[in-house]
Amino acid sequence: MKIVPTYKLVAIAVIPVLAALTAAFYTDGLAVLVLTLLLLLAIGFFDMLSLLIDAPRFKVIVPDVVRLTCHKQGTLVVRVSMDRELKSSRMIYLGAPFSVGIDCKLNPLPFKWPAGAGAVEVSFEIIAHERGEIPMQKLFLQSGSIFGLWSSYHSLPVKLELRVYPPLSPGARRMAARFLTSNSAGLSMVRVLGQGREFERLRDYMPGDSYSDIDWKATARRRRPVTRLYQAEHTQKVLVAVDTGRLSARRRKGDPVLDRYINAALFLGQIAQKNGDHFGVLTFSDRVTSYVRPGSGQAHYNACRELLCHEKAVACSPAYDELFSFLRLHLSKRTLVLILTDLDDPLLSEKFLNNVDLAIKRHLVHVCMPRPQLSQSIFEKPVESVAQIYQCVAGDLVSRDLDMLRRELAAKGVVLKLTDPDDAAVALVNQYLDIKQRQIL
């Protein structure tokens, strides 16, 4: 506890100055000055002594983790208690050392402690502007004395962690309202396209069955032709690979591209679990940094969410050879791999083309990347200056390179999807739902 004088004590200190001026003109002024000084010293000493003797011991209780959404107002609830009951109400100030990326309306937060109360709950209204984890190790509390001449400052240790998640885009919020809040009411039968490859049962061979569906081991055991029957897959594996390399640190409309990737991955995880599929995440830069194998359940989704919340962009280029080698070694079953990365760099796109063959033999690979700002056909928009002409020519060259890359990837069975950063979540979910409906996994 630290005791410091308040502005009231500083203002009262002006009284001895006036008394000294009075002593200069009156013979009894010296006695008035002495009596004034003694009275003020007695009041100040008594007020400080009462604060030292009767000062309560405070204790704060905060949750271990407070989850916030970036650019959205959240609440931090703090429970303050003391070891004794106050006979009269008192004004208390509670302060929190928030970081630069967090805005708070009132800090320190004033509140009135009612007489006879053992504990009081107060709330900070905060807005976070940066994704990630923000630890807090202490809070500060200020309490005044009886006459308000002194204040006591308490440093209260806490163990608190603010976890800030990226917000959903408007399109993703509309899609979430349609998919995640609906129930089975109003559903209708929809024909599933394609042939499923999930084994159902064996039956005797019938004329017209494909020779590729014959189970030769069962045929040898039964000594008659046996055909394997398949059904549409009910549980598929979906893995989202998030690029945390140098290009993911670029900002679009104030937010890093990496935040858009994380937002899209988490939203896809909710949709996939709603459809009964297994969902997993992987992050990579110059190596594979973290991995959660595809699974289901709320605990599994929470693990994926916490993993992505910790990720930060690093100043290195993504190593696609490490990524595809990891997928080949750790994913034994066929999986839908959705890669969130940026391939507008010619060197990176060439590395991707040279190494994607390691994964396409076993898995279905789709790429979703943000559309470059300069990507447009030549003279798509009216120009008004020579600088805009050069800009349109550069945008046309970027668009041509991306079209060539899309054709080269399509020849290998890889789909490249260009989308606006704000619509990355919607585009990723639409890719997944299209694959799910066509049963091409």
VEXLUMRO-562762 format. One line per 10 residues: their letters; for each residue x, y, z of C-alpha. Coordinates in steps of 0.5 Angstrom, whole numbers, plus 500, padded with zeros to 3 digits. Each point is the difference from the previous one (the first is absolute). Layout:
<atoms>
a = X:Y:Z ~ ...
</atoms>
This chain:
<atoms>
mkivptyklv = 500:500:500 ~ 502:507:498 ~ 498:506:503 ~ 500:507:496 ~ 497:507:502 ~ 494:502:496 ~ 498:507:496 ~ 496:502:507 ~ 506:499:504 ~ 504:505:495
aiavipvlaa = 494:505:500 ~ 500:500:507 ~ 507:501:501 ~ 499:507:497 ~ 497:502:507 ~ 506:501:503 ~ 503:505:495 ~ 494:504:501 ~ 501:500:508 ~ 507:502:498
ltaafytdgl = 498:506:497 ~ 495:502:505 ~ 506:499:505 ~ 504:505:496 ~ 494:506:502 ~ 497:498:507 ~ 504:499:506 ~ 496:494:502 ~ 501:497:493 ~ 506:495:502
avlvltllll = 495:497:505 ~ 495:499:495 ~ 505:497:495 ~ 503:495:505 ~ 493:498:502 ~ 498:499:493 ~ 506:496:499 ~ 499:496:506 ~ 493:499:498 ~ 501:498:493
laigffdmls = 506:495:502 ~ 495:497:505 ~ 495:499:495 ~ 505:497:495 ~ 503:495:505 ~ 493:498:502 ~ 498:499:493 ~ 506:496:498 ~ 500:496:507 ~ 493:498:499
llidaprfkv = 502:497:493 ~ 505:496:502 ~ 497:497:506 ~ 493:499:497 ~ 502:499:493 ~ 497:493:497 ~ 503:495:497 ~ 497:499:493 ~ 500:494:495 ~ 498:499:493
ivpdvvrltc = 497:494:497 ~ 500:500:492 ~ 499:494:495 ~ 506:497:497 ~ 498:501:493 ~ 496:505:497 ~ 498:499:493 ~ 499:506:495 ~ 499:502:493 ~ 504:505:496
hkqgtlvvrv = 497:506:499 ~ 494:498:505 ~ 498:503:506 ~ 502:495:506 ~ 499:500:508 ~ 505:498:505 ~ 497:499:506 ~ 504:501:507 ~ 497:498:507 ~ 503:504:505
smdrelkssr = 500:498:508 ~ 503:502:506 ~ 501:497:507 ~ 496:505:504 ~ 493:504:499 ~ 500:507:499 ~ 496:504:505 ~ 499:505:494 ~ 500:500:493 ~ 506:502:496
miylgapfsv = 503:502:493 ~ 504:495:497 ~ 504:500:494 ~ 502:493:496 ~ 506:501:495 ~ 502:495:495 ~ 507:500:496 ~ 497:499:493 ~ 505:499:494 ~ 500:505:494
gidcklnplp = 495:496:496 ~ 494:500:505 ~ 496:506:501 ~ 496:501:506 ~ 495:505:502 ~ 501:502:507 ~ 507:498:503 ~ 501:500:506 ~ 492:498:501 ~ 497:504:506
fkwpagagav = 495:497:504 ~ 496:501:506 ~ 501:495:506 ~ 494:499:504 ~ 500:500:507 ~ 500:493:503 ~ 502:496:494 ~ 505:495:499 ~ 501:500:493 ~ 498:504:494
evsfeiiahe = 500:498:492 ~ 503:505:495 ~ 500:499:493 ~ 505:503:495 ~ 497:501:493 ~ 506:499:495 ~ 501:500:493 ~ 506:496:497 ~ 503:501:493 ~ 506:495:500
rgeipmqklf = 499:493:499 ~ 504:495:505 ~ 501:499:508 ~ 501:506:504 ~ 502:498:507 ~ 499:504:507 ~ 503:499:506 ~ 498:505:505 ~ 494:506:501 ~ 501:506:504
lqsgsifglw = 495:503:505 ~ 499:507:503 ~ 497:501:507 ~ 499:507:503 ~ 500:502:507 ~ 495:502:505 ~ 501:508:498 ~ 503:498:493 ~ 507:503:502 ~ 503:494:498
ssyhslpvkl = 499:494:495 ~ 503:493:501 ~ 502:496:494 ~ 500:492:500 ~ 503:496:494 ~ 496:494:500 ~ 503:493:497 ~ 495:497:495 ~ 501:494:494 ~ 496:502:494
elrvypplsp = 501:499:493 ~ 496:504:495 ~ 499:496:493 ~ 498:504:494 ~ 497:496:494 ~ 499:503:493 ~ 492:502:499 ~ 496:497:495 ~ 499:504:493 ~ 493:502:499
garrmaarfl = 499:495:494 ~ 502:494:505 ~ 496:503:506 ~ 494:499:495 ~ 502:493:498 ~ 501:498:507 ~ 493:502:502 ~ 497:496:494 ~ 505:494:502 ~ 502:500:507
tsnsaglsmv = 493:502:503 ~ 495:495:496 ~ 498:494:502 ~ 497:494:496 ~ 493:503:499 ~ 498:501:493 ~ 506:496:497 ~ 499:496:494 ~ 503:494:496 ~ 505:503:496
rvlgqgrefe = 503:495:494 ~ 508:499:502 ~ 504:500:493 ~ 506:496:499 ~ 501:493:502 ~ 503:499:508 ~ 506:496:502 ~ 498:498:507 ~ 499:493:500 ~ 493:497:502
rlrdympgds = 500:493:499 ~ 501:494:495 ~ 495:496:496 ~ 501:495:494 ~ 502:502:494 ~ 494:502:495 ~ 501:501:492 ~ 502:508:499 ~ 504:501:506 ~ 507:503:499
ysdidwkata = 506:496:500 ~ 503:505:504 ~ 495:499:506 ~ 501:492:500 ~ 503:498:507 ~ 505:495:498 ~ 502:498:507 ~ 493:498:502 ~ 499:497:493 ~ 506:495:501
rrrrpvtrly = 497:499:507 ~ 493:498:498 ~ 502:497:493 ~ 495:505:496 ~ 500:507:498 ~ 499:505:505 ~ 499:508:499 ~ 501:505:505 ~ 494:505:501 ~ 502:507:502
qaehtqkvlv = 496:506:503 ~ 501:508:500 ~ 505:502:505 ~ 496:502:507 ~ 507:502:503 ~ 505:504:496 ~ 507:502:503 ~ 501:508:499 ~ 507:503:501 ~ 501:508:499
avdtgrlsar = 507:502:499 ~ 501:507:502 ~ 506:504:498 ~ 504:504:505 ~ 506:502:496 ~ 502:507:498 ~ 494:502:495 ~ 495:498:505 ~ 502:506:504 ~ 497:505:495
rrkgdpvldr = 494:504:502 ~ 494:501:496 ~ 495:505:503 ~ 504:501:506 ~ 500:492:502 ~ 506:495:498 ~ 498:495:495 ~ 502:495:505 ~ 494:502:504 ~ 496:499:494
yinaalflgq = 503:493:500 ~ 498:498:507 ~ 493:503:499 ~ 499:495:494 ~ 503:494:503 ~ 496:501:507 ~ 494:501:496 ~ 501:494:495 ~ 501:496:507 ~ 493:502:502
iaqkngdhfg = 497:498:494 ~ 504:493:499 ~ 498:498:507 ~ 493:502:499 ~ 500:495:494 ~ 503:495:504 ~ 507:500:497 ~ 507:500:503 ~ 503:506:500 ~ 508:502:501
vltfsdrvts = 504:506:500 ~ 508:501:498 ~ 504:506:500 ~ 507:500:496 ~ 505:506:498 ~ 507:497:498 ~ 498:494:504 ~ 494:497:503 ~ 499:503:506 ~ 493:497:503
yvrpgsgqah = 496:495:499 ~ 493:497:502 ~ 498:494:497 ~ 493:500:497 ~ 495:498:506 ~ 493:502:502 ~ 496:502:506 ~ 500:507:504 ~ 507:499:504 ~ 503:498:493
ynacrellch = 498:507:497 ~ 502:504:506 ~ 507:497:500 ~ 500:502:492 ~ 498:507:502 ~ 505:501:506 ~ 505:498:495 ~ 498:505:495 ~ 500:505:505 ~ 507:500:501
ekavacspay = 503:500:493 ~ 504:506:498 ~ 502:502:493 ~ 508:499:499 ~ 505:503:496 ~ 501:494:495 ~ 498:497:494 ~ 495:493:500 ~ 504:494:499 ~ 495:496:496
delfsflrlh = 504:494:500 ~ 500:499:507 ~ 492:501:500 ~ 499:494:495 ~ 505:496:503 ~ 497:500:507 ~ 493:499:496 ~ 503:494:497 ~ 503:497:507 ~ 494:502:505
lskrtlvlil = 494:499:496 ~ 499:493:498 ~ 492:500:497 ~ 498:505:495 ~ 498:507:502 ~ 498:506:498 ~ 506:505:500 ~ 498:507:500 ~ 506:505:500 ~ 499:507:501
tdlddpllse = 506:504:497 ~ 503:505:495 ~ 503:498:494 ~ 500:506:496 ~ 508:500:501 ~ 503:497:494 ~ 505:496:504 ~ 495:497:505 ~ 495:498:495 ~ 506:496:496
kflnnvdlai = 502:497:507 ~ 492:498:501 ~ 500:497:493 ~ 506:496:501 ~ 498:497:507 ~ 493:499:499 ~ 501:493:497 ~ 502:497:507 ~ 492:501:502 ~ 496:500:494
krhlvhvcmp = 501:492:499 ~ 496:499:507 ~ 496:506:502 ~ 496:505:497 ~ 503:507:500 ~ 497:507:499 ~ 503:507:501 ~ 496:506:502 ~ 504:506:499 ~ 499:508:501
rpqlsqsife = 499:503:493 ~ 506:505:499 ~ 498:507:500 ~ 503:502:493 ~ 497:494:497 ~ 495:502:495 ~ 499:500:492 ~ 503:505:496 ~ 496:507:500 ~ 494:496:504
kpvesvaqiy = 499:507:503 ~ 501:507:497 ~ 506:503:501 ~ 502:508:501 ~ 507:500:500 ~ 507:497:497 ~ 501:497:507 ~ 493:496:500 ~ 502:497:493 ~ 507:497:503
qcvagdlvsr = 496:498:506 ~ 495:496:495 ~ 505:497:496 ~ 503:497:507 ~ 494:498:502 ~ 498:496:493 ~ 507:497:501 ~ 499:497:507 ~ 493:498:497 ~ 503:496:495
dldmlrrela = 505:497:504 ~ 495:498:505 ~ 496:497:494 ~ 506:496:498 ~ 501:497:507 ~ 493:498:500 ~ 500:496:494 ~ 507:497:502 ~ 497:498:507 ~ 493:497:497
akgvvlkltd = 504:496:495 ~ 503:497:507 ~ 493:499:503 ~ 501:506:504 ~ 495:506:501 ~ 502:507:501 ~ 494:505:502 ~ 501:507:500 ~ 496:504:505 ~ 500:507:504
pddaavalvn = 503:500:507 ~ 493:502:503 ~ 497:494:497 ~ 505:494:501 ~ 496:497:505 ~ 494:499:495 ~ 504:498:494 ~ 504:495:505 ~ 493:497:502 ~ 497:500:493
qyldikqrqi = 506:496:498 ~ 499:495:505 ~ 492:500:499 ~ 501:499:492 ~ 505:494:502 ~ 496:497:505 ~ 494:500:495 ~ 503:497:494 ~ 504:495:504 ~ 506:501:497
l = 504:498:506
</atoms>
